[in-house]
Structures are given as structure tokens and as C-alpha cells.
Amino acid sequence: MKDNKLLASGTAAGPLFLTVSLTQAFTREGFDLSRHPLSLLSLGDFGWIQIANFVTAGALNLACAAGMRRMLRERSGGTWGPALVAAYAAGLIMAGVFVTDPGAGFPPGAPLGAPERMSWHSVLHEIGFLVSLVSWPVACLIFTRTFLRAGQRGWGAACIATVAAVLGIALWPDLSTISVRLVFATALQMGFVAALAAHIRGRLPGSVQLLHQARPVLARS
């Protein structure tokens, strides 16, 4: 029961984070989603809402990682996969606690361009973002091996396809749409963690419980 509650945290993190972020994006004065990254919502009078949003999403994903570790221990990828999900979560918390610098005209009155020099907290914010950016795809690739060894080729292919989609969206060479594309990339990242957590819980229709299937497959390998 406790493991299910931990995994359920991962299914809640994405919808909560995106709902709170997009509600602010369309209601905060001066914020333009086509030009401003969601991180800028951590600034201004209501910046505490987005800070709490980042930290909460990270904490929920940390709980999910703990649930994954408990369910997948002694199985292929059962250590490093959840550990990297935890690193992804820690990056979200770090990006929330250490806010970025004002810029691109937000909050209202901020310089229209990028700041001339990055503050120490903005540097740490970017490091947190980088930790999440790197940890999540590596975790997916480790889970690919877990699923393939368990005979679940569809989920193995889904891991690879999701990584390719996120990287393609995030790295597409068009700076004019980067803010919007990062929202879609974030939705895919968090959505896949939620789907993975639900699959491990055995709640997806037609899913085969990884917990029970992996042991005999690994014993034959």
C-alpha cells in the first residue's frame, strides 16, 4: 500500500505542475508564453507560487522514485533508474529554490533583453535545469533495458521514442519558439514519468506487472 502511494505521487506531479504553471502563464500581468520561459514565473509579487510549484513537483517525483526503487529492487535497472528519477526531481527542486534573473521584460519593468551578468542564484537555477535535463533521458534509457529484459518490448520502445521526441522538441533550432516548445517537452517528461509509475503499479489497462514478470525472465538470462 505504501509503495502504491509513493508511485501515485509521480502520477500527480505532472498535471499539478502544468496546471499551476499554465494558469499563471495566462493570468500574470506581462507574461507572454511565446517569449517567456516558465521559470520567470518565479519572479515578482506572486513568484512564490511558481517556486512552490517547482518544489512540490520535485518532492512528488522524489517520492515516486522511492516507490520505484522499492518495487524494482534486485531487478535490472532497479537501482540506477529510480536514482536518476530522483536526480531529475532534485533538479526541479533546485530550479525552484534558486530563481532565475529578470529579463525579456518580465516581471514588468525588467530589462527587455537578457541580463548582462548572471547572478549566483541564476547560475544554480540553470544547473538544476541541466541536472533534470540530463537525468530524465538517461533514466528512460535505463528503464528501456529493464523492460526489454522483462519481455515488454512495447514499453522499451516507448522509452526510446519519448526520449527522442523530448530531445527533438527541445533542441529544434528555432529560438523564437523555444519557450512554448519547452512546455511541450516538460509535459512529455512528466507525462511519461506518470505513465511509468502507473504501469509499475499495474493500473494501466492491459499492462503486465513488471514486478512479477521480471524475476523469471531475469532468472533465464
C-alpha atoms as an extended CHARMM CRD file, in Angstrom:
* protein
*
       221  EXT
         1         1  MET       CA              0.0000000000        0.0000000000        0.0000000000  PROA      1               0.0000000000
         2         2  LYS       CA              2.7990000000        2.4090000000        0.8990000000  PROA      2               0.0000000000
         3         3  ASP       CA              4.5540000000        1.6740000000       -2.4050000000  PROA      3               0.0000000000
         4         4  ASN       CA              1.3590000000        2.4880000000       -4.3190000000  PROA      4               0.0000000000
         5         5  LYS       CA              1.0610000000        5.8250000000       -2.5250000000  PROA      5               0.0000000000
         6         6  LEU       CA              4.6560000000        6.6930000000       -3.3530000000  PROA      6               0.0000000000
         7         7  LEU       CA              4.1380000000        5.8190000000       -7.0180000000  PROA      7               0.0000000000
         8         8  ALA       CA              0.8800000000        7.7710000000       -7.0810000000  PROA      8               0.0000000000
         9         9  SER       CA              2.9180000000       10.8750000000       -6.2820000000  PROA      9               0.0000000000
        10        10  GLY       CA              4.5360000000       10.5560000000       -9.7030000000  PROA      10              0.0000000000
        11        11  THR       CA              1.1840000000       10.4500000000      -11.4540000000  PROA      11              0.0000000000
        12        12  ALA       CA              0.0830000000       13.6420000000       -9.6780000000  PROA      12              0.0000000000
        13        13  ALA       CA              3.2490000000       15.7060000000      -10.1710000000  PROA      13              0.0000000000
        14        14  GLY       CA              2.9280000000       16.4800000000      -13.8720000000  PROA      14              0.0000000000
        15        15  PRO       CA             -0.7410000000       17.5260000000      -14.0120000000  PROA      15              0.0000000000
        16        16  LEU       CA             -0.3050000000       19.6710000000      -10.8940000000  PROA      16              0.0000000000
        17        17  PHE       CA              2.8270000000       21.4010000000      -12.1710000000  PROA      17              0.0000000000
        18        18  LEU       CA              1.4060000000       22.1240000000      -15.6240000000  PROA      18              0.0000000000
        19        19  THR       CA             -1.9850000000       23.2780000000      -14.3300000000  PROA      19              0.0000000000
        20        20  VAL       CA             -0.4310000000       25.7460000000      -11.8830000000  PROA      20              0.0000000000
        21        21  SER       CA              2.1560000000       26.9430000000      -14.4240000000  PROA      21              0.0000000000
        22        22  LEU       CA             -0.2590000000       27.4730000000      -17.3100000000  PROA      22              0.0000000000
        23        23  THR       CA             -2.8610000000       29.1430000000      -15.0800000000  PROA      23              0.0000000000
        24        24  GLN       CA             -0.2220000000       31.6870000000      -14.1080000000  PROA      24              0.0000000000
        25        25  ALA       CA              1.0650000000       31.9890000000      -17.6710000000  PROA      25              0.0000000000
        26        26  PHE       CA             -2.3430000000       33.1630000000      -18.8540000000  PROA      26              0.0000000000
        27        27  THR       CA             -3.1780000000       35.3570000000      -15.8480000000  PROA      27              0.0000000000
        28        28  ARG       CA              0.0630000000       37.0280000000      -14.6960000000  PROA      28              0.0000000000
        29        29  GLU       CA              0.3770000000       40.5810000000      -15.9670000000  PROA      29              0.0000000000
        30        30  GLY       CA              3.0810000000       40.9730000000      -18.6090000000  PROA      30              0.0000000000
        31        31  PHE       CA              3.7890000000       37.2640000000      -19.0240000000  PROA      31              0.0000000000
        32        32  ASP       CA              3.8440000000       36.0300000000      -22.6220000000  PROA      32              0.0000000000
        33        33  LEU       CA              4.2490000000       32.2710000000      -23.0520000000  PROA      33              0.0000000000
        34        34  SER       CA              5.5870000000       32.7480000000      -26.5640000000  PROA      34              0.0000000000
        35        35  ARG       CA              8.5570000000       34.7450000000      -25.2070000000  PROA      35              0.0000000000
        36        36  HSD       CA              8.9330000000       33.8840000000      -21.5250000000  PROA      36              0.0000000000
        37        37  PRO       CA             10.0310000000       30.5510000000      -20.0340000000  PROA      37              0.0000000000
        38        38  LEU       CA              8.0070000000       29.2100000000      -17.1180000000  PROA      38              0.0000000000
        39        39  SER       CA             10.9710000000       29.8510000000      -14.8040000000  PROA      39              0.0000000000
        40        40  LEU       CA             10.2970000000       33.5920000000      -14.9850000000  PROA      40              0.0000000000
        41        41  LEU       CA              7.0220000000       32.9920000000      -13.1460000000  PROA      41              0.0000000000
        42        42  SER       CA              9.1400000000       32.5400000000      -10.0030000000  PROA      42              0.0000000000
        43        43  LEU       CA              9.7620000000       36.3100000000      -10.0190000000  PROA      43              0.0000000000
        44        44  GLY       CA              7.5590000000       39.2030000000       -8.9570000000  PROA      44              0.0000000000
        45        45  ASP       CA              4.8860000000       39.5560000000       -6.2970000000  PROA      45              0.0000000000
        46        46  PHE       CA              3.3810000000       36.1230000000       -6.9720000000  PROA      46              0.0000000000
        47        47  GLY       CA              6.6500000000       34.3780000000       -7.6910000000  PROA      47              0.0000000000
        48        48  TRP       CA              6.3030000000       32.2550000000       -4.5500000000  PROA      48              0.0000000000
        49        49  ILE       CA              3.5470000000       30.2940000000       -6.2910000000  PROA      49              0.0000000000
        50        50  GLN       CA              5.8530000000       29.0320000000       -9.0300000000  PROA      50              0.0000000000
        51        51  ILE       CA              8.6760000000       28.4410000000       -6.5580000000  PROA      51              0.0000000000
        52        52  ALA       CA              6.3210000000       26.2540000000       -4.5200000000  PROA      52              0.0000000000
        53        53  ASN       CA              5.1620000000       24.6110000000       -7.7500000000  PROA      53              0.0000000000
        54        54  PHE       CA              8.7030000000       23.5860000000       -8.7070000000  PROA      54              0.0000000000
        55        55  VAL       CA              9.4950000000       22.3360000000       -5.1950000000  PROA      55              0.0000000000
        56        56  THR       CA              6.2270000000       20.4000000000       -4.8910000000  PROA      56              0.0000000000
        57        57  ALA       CA              6.6840000000       18.7420000000       -8.2930000000  PROA      57              0.0000000000
        58        58  GLY       CA             10.2110000000       17.7890000000       -7.3100000000  PROA      58              0.0000000000
        59        59  ALA       CA              9.1200000000       16.3920000000       -3.9390000000  PROA      59              0.0000000000
        60        60  LEU       CA              6.3590000000       14.3210000000       -5.5590000000  PROA      60              0.0000000000
        61        61  ASN       CA              8.8130000000       12.9060000000       -8.0860000000  PROA      61              0.0000000000
        62        62  LEU       CA             11.2630000000       12.1180000000       -5.2720000000  PROA      62              0.0000000000
        63        63  ALA       CA              8.5230000000       10.1190000000       -3.5610000000  PROA      63              0.0000000000
        64        64  CYS       CA              7.7880000000        8.3820000000       -6.8670000000  PROA      64              0.0000000000
        65        65  ALA       CA             11.4770000000        7.4880000000       -7.2620000000  PROA      65              0.0000000000
        66        66  ALA       CA             11.4210000000        5.9320000000       -3.7880000000  PROA      66              0.0000000000
        67        67  GLY       CA              8.3850000000        3.8680000000       -4.7720000000  PROA      67              0.0000000000
        68        68  MET       CA             10.0960000000        2.7340000000       -7.9820000000  PROA      68              0.0000000000
        69        69  ARG       CA             13.1640000000        1.7020000000       -6.0010000000  PROA      69              0.0000000000
        70        70  ARG       CA             11.0940000000       -0.3430000000       -3.5600000000  PROA      70              0.0000000000
        71        71  MET       CA              9.1530000000       -2.0790000000       -6.3350000000  PROA      71              0.0000000000
        72        72  LEU       CA             12.1060000000       -2.7460000000       -8.6470000000  PROA      72              0.0000000000
        73        73  ARG       CA             14.9020000000       -3.5750000000       -6.2090000000  PROA      73              0.0000000000
        74        74  GLU       CA             17.0540000000       -6.5580000000       -7.1950000000  PROA      74              0.0000000000
        75        75  ARG       CA             15.9060000000       -6.1930000000      -10.8060000000  PROA      75              0.0000000000
        76        76  SER       CA             17.6710000000       -4.8820000000      -13.8880000000  PROA      76              0.0000000000
        77        77  GLY       CA             17.7290000000       -1.0850000000      -13.6910000000  PROA      77              0.0000000000
        78        78  GLY       CA             16.0830000000       -1.1500000000      -10.2800000000  PROA      78              0.0000000000
        79        79  THR       CA             18.8300000000        0.9320000000       -8.7010000000  PROA      79              0.0000000000
        80        80  TRP       CA             20.0270000000        3.3990000000      -11.3090000000  PROA      80              0.0000000000
        81        81  GLY       CA             16.6560000000        4.0430000000      -12.9620000000  PROA      81              0.0000000000
        82        82  PRO       CA             14.9470000000        5.2750000000       -9.7760000000  PROA      82              0.0000000000
        83        83  ALA       CA             18.1610000000        7.0720000000       -8.7080000000  PROA      83              0.0000000000
        84        84  LEU       CA             18.1100000000        9.1110000000      -11.9100000000  PROA      84              0.0000000000
        85        85  VAL       CA             14.4040000000        9.8790000000      -11.4770000000  PROA      85              0.0000000000
        86        86  ALA       CA             15.3830000000       11.1640000000       -8.0290000000  PROA      86              0.0000000000
        87        87  ALA       CA             18.1190000000       13.2980000000       -9.6290000000  PROA      87              0.0000000000
        88        88  TYR       CA             15.5330000000       14.6570000000      -12.0860000000  PROA      88              0.0000000000
        89        89  ALA       CA             13.3330000000       15.5420000000       -9.1110000000  PROA      89              0.0000000000
        90        90  ALA       CA             16.2120000000       17.1470000000       -7.2310000000  PROA      90              0.0000000000
        91        91  GLY       CA             16.9260000000       19.3180000000      -10.2830000000  PROA      91              0.0000000000
        92        92  LEU       CA             13.3240000000       20.5660000000      -10.2220000000  PROA      92              0.0000000000
        93        93  ILE       CA             13.6390000000       21.4710000000       -6.5410000000  PROA      93              0.0000000000
        94        94  MET       CA             16.9360000000       23.2380000000       -7.1800000000  PROA      94              0.0000000000
        95        95  ALA       CA             15.4260000000       25.1780000000      -10.1000000000  PROA      95              0.0000000000
        96        96  GLY       CA             12.6290000000       26.2900000000       -7.8040000000  PROA      96              0.0000000000
        97        97  VAL       CA             14.6610000000       27.2790000000       -4.7620000000  PROA      97              0.0000000000
        98        98  PHE       CA             17.2120000000       29.2520000000       -6.8040000000  PROA      98              0.0000000000
        99        99  VAL       CA             15.3270000000       31.6330000000       -9.0700000000  PROA      99              0.0000000000
       100       100  THR       CA             16.4400000000       32.8990000000      -12.4570000000  PROA      100             0.0000000000
       101       101  ASP       CA             17.2290000000       36.5420000000      -13.2340000000  PROA      101             0.0000000000
       102       102  PRO       CA             14.6140000000       39.0050000000      -14.5780000000  PROA      102             0.0000000000
       103       103  GLY       CA             14.7310000000       39.5070000000      -18.3160000000  PROA      103             0.0000000000
       104       104  ALA       CA             12.7940000000       39.7160000000      -21.5770000000  PROA      104             0.0000000000
       105       105  GLY       CA             10.5680000000       42.3510000000      -19.9640000000  PROA      105             0.0000000000
       106       106  PHE       CA              9.3280000000       40.1590000000      -17.1010000000  PROA      106             0.0000000000
       107       107  PRO       CA              8.4110000000       40.9690000000      -14.4240000000  PROA      107             0.0000000000
       108       108  PRO       CA              7.0680000000       44.2860000000      -15.7320000000  PROA      108             0.0000000000
       109       109  GLY       CA              9.8760000000       46.8300000000      -15.6280000000  PROA      109             0.0000000000
       110       110  ALA       CA             12.6370000000       44.2610000000      -16.1360000000  PROA      110             0.0000000000
       111       111  PRO       CA             15.1970000000       44.7820000000      -18.9400000000  PROA      111             0.0000000000
       112       112  LEU       CA             13.9040000000       43.7960000000      -22.3600000000  PROA      112             0.0000000000
       113       113  GLY       CA             16.9400000000       41.6590000000      -23.1340000000  PROA      113             0.0000000000
       114       114  ALA       CA             18.9850000000       39.1200000000      -21.2110000000  PROA      114             0.0000000000
       115       115  PRO       CA             20.7940000000       40.3180000000      -18.0560000000  PROA      115             0.0000000000
       116       116  GLU       CA             24.3690000000       41.4510000000      -18.6060000000  PROA      116             0.0000000000
       117       117  ARG       CA             25.6510000000       39.1640000000      -15.8510000000  PROA      117             0.0000000000
       118       118  MET       CA             24.0480000000       36.0850000000      -14.2840000000  PROA      118             0.0000000000
       119       119  SER       CA             23.5680000000       36.1730000000      -10.5280000000  PROA      119             0.0000000000
       120       120  TRP       CA             24.7640000000       33.2630000000       -8.3840000000  PROA      120             0.0000000000
       121       121  HSD       CA             21.2000000000       32.0540000000       -7.8470000000  PROA      121             0.0000000000
       122       122  SER       CA             20.5070000000       32.1610000000      -11.5780000000  PROA      122             0.0000000000
       123       123  VAL       CA             23.6130000000       30.0200000000      -12.1860000000  PROA      123             0.0000000000
       124       124  LEU       CA             22.3360000000       27.4780000000       -9.6400000000  PROA      124             0.0000000000
       125       125  HSD       CA             18.9060000000       27.6180000000      -11.2670000000  PROA      125             0.0000000000
       126       126  GLU       CA             20.4650000000       26.7030000000      -14.6170000000  PROA      126             0.0000000000
       127       127  ILE       CA             22.4540000000       23.8820000000      -13.0020000000  PROA      127             0.0000000000
       128       128  GLY       CA             19.2210000000       22.4800000000      -11.5620000000  PROA      128             0.0000000000
       129       129  PHE       CA             17.6170000000       22.7030000000      -15.0010000000  PROA      129             0.0000000000
       130       130  LEU       CA             20.6340000000       20.9240000000      -16.5310000000  PROA      130             0.0000000000
       131       131  VAL       CA             20.5270000000       18.1560000000      -13.9030000000  PROA      131             0.0000000000
       132       132  SER       CA             16.8770000000       17.4920000000      -14.7370000000  PROA      132             0.0000000000
       133       133  LEU       CA             17.5010000000       17.7320000000      -18.4660000000  PROA      133             0.0000000000
       134       134  VAL       CA             20.2680000000       15.1160000000      -18.3750000000  PROA      134             0.0000000000
       135       135  SER       CA             18.9110000000       12.7780000000      -15.6830000000  PROA      135             0.0000000000
       136       136  TRP       CA             15.4900000000       12.1940000000      -17.2040000000  PROA      136             0.0000000000
       137       137  PRO       CA             16.5630000000       10.7750000000      -20.6190000000  PROA      137             0.0000000000
       138       138  VAL       CA             19.2860000000        8.6300000000      -19.0360000000  PROA      138             0.0000000000
       139       139  ALA       CA             16.6820000000        7.2080000000      -16.6330000000  PROA      139             0.0000000000
       140       140  CYS       CA             14.4260000000        6.3940000000      -19.5880000000  PROA      140             0.0000000000
       141       141  LEU       CA             17.2480000000        4.5860000000      -21.3910000000  PROA      141             0.0000000000
       142       142  ILE       CA             17.9820000000        2.5270000000      -18.2700000000  PROA      142             0.0000000000
       143       143  PHE       CA             14.3040000000        1.6210000000      -17.9700000000  PROA      143             0.0000000000
       144       144  THR       CA             14.4250000000        0.5890000000      -21.6360000000  PROA      144             0.0000000000
       145       145  ARG       CA             16.8100000000       -2.2030000000      -20.6370000000  PROA      145             0.0000000000
       146       146  THR       CA             14.5580000000       -3.1000000000      -17.6980000000  PROA      146             0.0000000000
       147       147  PHE       CA             11.5310000000       -3.5070000000      -19.9360000000  PROA      147             0.0000000000
       148       148  LEU       CA             13.3560000000       -5.3510000000      -22.7010000000  PROA      148             0.0000000000
       149       149  ARG       CA             14.7730000000       -7.8640000000      -20.2360000000  PROA      149             0.0000000000
       150       150  ALA       CA             11.2600000000       -8.3200000000      -18.8520000000  PROA      150             0.0000000000
       151       151  GLY       CA              9.9620000000       -9.0330000000      -22.3580000000  PROA      151             0.0000000000
       152       152  GLN       CA              7.9530000000       -5.8100000000      -22.5380000000  PROA      152             0.0000000000
       153       153  ARG       CA              9.1690000000       -4.5420000000      -25.8920000000  PROA      153             0.0000000000
       154       154  GLY       CA              6.3480000000       -2.0350000000      -26.3100000000  PROA      154             0.0000000000
       155       155  TRP       CA              7.3840000000       -0.1840000000      -23.1620000000  PROA      155             0.0000000000
       156       156  GLY       CA             11.0300000000       -0.4110000000      -24.1490000000  PROA      156             0.0000000000
       157       157  ALA       CA             10.2100000000        1.2200000000      -27.4870000000  PROA      157             0.0000000000
       158       158  ALA       CA              8.0730000000        3.8380000000      -25.7350000000  PROA      158             0.0000000000
       159       159  CYS       CA             11.0310000000        4.8410000000      -23.5470000000  PROA      159             0.0000000000
       160       160  ILE       CA             13.2550000000        5.3980000000      -26.5800000000  PROA      160             0.0000000000
       161       161  ALA       CA             10.5350000000        7.1680000000      -28.5790000000  PROA      161             0.0000000000
       162       162  THR       CA              9.7340000000        9.5510000000      -25.7090000000  PROA      162             0.0000000000
       163       163  VAL       CA             13.3910000000       10.4730000000      -25.2550000000  PROA      163             0.0000000000
       164       164  ALA       CA             13.7180000000       11.1300000000      -28.9870000000  PROA      164             0.0000000000
       165       165  ALA       CA             10.5540000000       13.2520000000      -29.0010000000  PROA      165             0.0000000000
       166       166  VAL       CA             11.6100000000       15.3600000000      -25.9950000000  PROA      166             0.0000000000
       167       167  LEU       CA             15.1080000000       15.9690000000      -27.3430000000  PROA      167             0.0000000000
       168       168  GLY       CA             13.7360000000       16.7670000000      -30.7930000000  PROA      168             0.0000000000
       169       169  ILE       CA             11.2720000000       19.3060000000      -29.3950000000  PROA      169             0.0000000000
       170       170  ALA       CA             13.7580000000       20.9140000000      -27.0040000000  PROA      170             0.0000000000
       171       171  LEU       CA             16.7060000000       21.0740000000      -29.4020000000  PROA      171             0.0000000000
       172       172  TRP       CA             14.8580000000       22.1830000000      -32.5380000000  PROA      172             0.0000000000
       173       173  PRO       CA             16.8940000000       25.1510000000      -33.8850000000  PROA      173             0.0000000000
       174       174  ASP       CA             14.2540000000       27.8640000000      -33.6470000000  PROA      174             0.0000000000
       175       175  LEU       CA             14.8180000000       30.2580000000      -30.7540000000  PROA      175             0.0000000000
       176       176  SER       CA             11.5820000000       32.1320000000      -31.4400000000  PROA      176             0.0000000000
       177       177  THR       CA              9.5060000000       29.1590000000      -30.2310000000  PROA      177             0.0000000000
       178       178  ILE       CA             11.7800000000       27.7960000000      -27.5080000000  PROA      178             0.0000000000
       179       179  SER       CA              9.5360000000       28.8070000000      -24.5680000000  PROA      179             0.0000000000
       180       180  VAL       CA              6.4670000000       27.0650000000      -25.9720000000  PROA      180             0.0000000000
       181       181  ARG       CA              8.4700000000       24.0160000000      -27.0230000000  PROA      181             0.0000000000
       182       182  LEU       CA              9.9270000000       23.6410000000      -23.5430000000  PROA      182             0.0000000000
       183       183  VAL       CA              6.3830000000       23.4990000000      -22.1490000000  PROA      183             0.0000000000
       184       184  PHE       CA              5.5790000000       20.6120000000      -24.5030000000  PROA      184             0.0000000000
       185       185  ALA       CA              8.8780000000       18.8990000000      -23.6380000000  PROA      185             0.0000000000
       186       186  THR       CA              8.1220000000       19.2630000000      -19.9200000000  PROA      186             0.0000000000
       187       187  ALA       CA              4.6380000000       17.8330000000      -20.4360000000  PROA      187             0.0000000000
       188       188  LEU       CA              6.1140000000       14.7980000000      -22.2020000000  PROA      188             0.0000000000
       189       189  GLN       CA              8.7260000000       14.2960000000      -19.4960000000  PROA      189             0.0000000000
       190       190  MET       CA              6.2940000000       14.4750000000      -16.6050000000  PROA      190             0.0000000000
       191       191  GLY       CA              3.6280000000       12.5690000000      -18.5060000000  PROA      191             0.0000000000
       192       192  PHE       CA              5.9740000000        9.6810000000      -19.1520000000  PROA      192             0.0000000000
       193       193  VAL       CA              7.0580000000        9.5110000000      -15.5090000000  PROA      193             0.0000000000
       194       194  ALA       CA              3.3620000000        9.3940000000      -14.5820000000  PROA      194             0.0000000000
       195       195  ALA       CA              2.6660000000        6.6370000000      -17.1250000000  PROA      195             0.0000000000
       196       196  LEU       CA              5.6930000000        4.6750000000      -15.9490000000  PROA      196             0.0000000000
       197       197  ALA       CA              4.6140000000        4.9480000000      -12.3140000000  PROA      197             0.0000000000
       198       198  ALA       CA              1.0780000000        3.8510000000      -13.2200000000  PROA      198             0.0000000000
       199       199  HSD       CA              2.4310000000        0.8960000000      -15.1990000000  PROA      199             0.0000000000
       200       200  ILE       CA              4.5760000000       -0.2750000000      -12.2950000000  PROA      200             0.0000000000
       201       201  ARG       CA              1.5060000000       -0.0370000000      -10.0850000000  PROA      201             0.0000000000
       202       202  GLY       CA             -0.3270000000       -2.2210000000      -12.6120000000  PROA      202             0.0000000000
       203       203  ARG       CA             -3.0510000000        0.3360000000      -13.2000000000  PROA      203             0.0000000000
       204       204  LEU       CA             -2.7550000000        0.7320000000      -16.9840000000  PROA      204             0.0000000000
       205       205  PRO       CA             -5.2800000000       -1.3600000000      -18.9880000000  PROA      205             0.0000000000
       206       206  GLY       CA             -3.6860000000       -4.4890000000      -20.3800000000  PROA      206             0.0000000000
       207       207  SER       CA             -0.3690000000       -3.9290000000      -18.6110000000  PROA      207             0.0000000000
       208       208  VAL       CA              1.6370000000       -6.8260000000      -17.2600000000  PROA      208             0.0000000000
       209       209  GLN       CA              3.0480000000       -6.2170000000      -13.8130000000  PROA      209             0.0000000000
       210       210  LEU       CA              6.7650000000       -5.6230000000      -14.1790000000  PROA      210             0.0000000000
       211       211  LEU       CA              7.1950000000       -6.6800000000      -10.5770000000  PROA      211             0.0000000000
       212       212  HSD       CA              6.0430000000      -10.2410000000      -11.2530000000  PROA      212             0.0000000000
       213       213  GLN       CA              7.2620000000      -10.6760000000      -14.8030000000  PROA      213             0.0000000000
       214       214  ALA       CA             10.8530000000       -9.5000000000      -14.4390000000  PROA      214             0.0000000000
       215       215  ARG       CA             12.0150000000      -12.1530000000      -11.9550000000  PROA      215             0.0000000000
       216       216  PRO       CA             11.5380000000      -15.2680000000      -14.1480000000  PROA      216             0.0000000000
       217       217  VAL       CA             12.8520000000      -13.5120000000      -17.2250000000  PROA      217             0.0000000000
       218       218  LEU       CA             15.9820000000      -12.3820000000      -15.4000000000  PROA      218             0.0000000000
       219       219  ALA       CA             16.4330000000      -15.8620000000      -13.9760000000  PROA      219             0.0000000000
       220       220  ARG       CA             16.6310000000      -17.2980000000      -17.5040000000  PROA      220             0.0000000000
       221       221  SER       CA             19.0670000000      -14.6360000000      -18.7810000000  PROA      221             0.0000000000
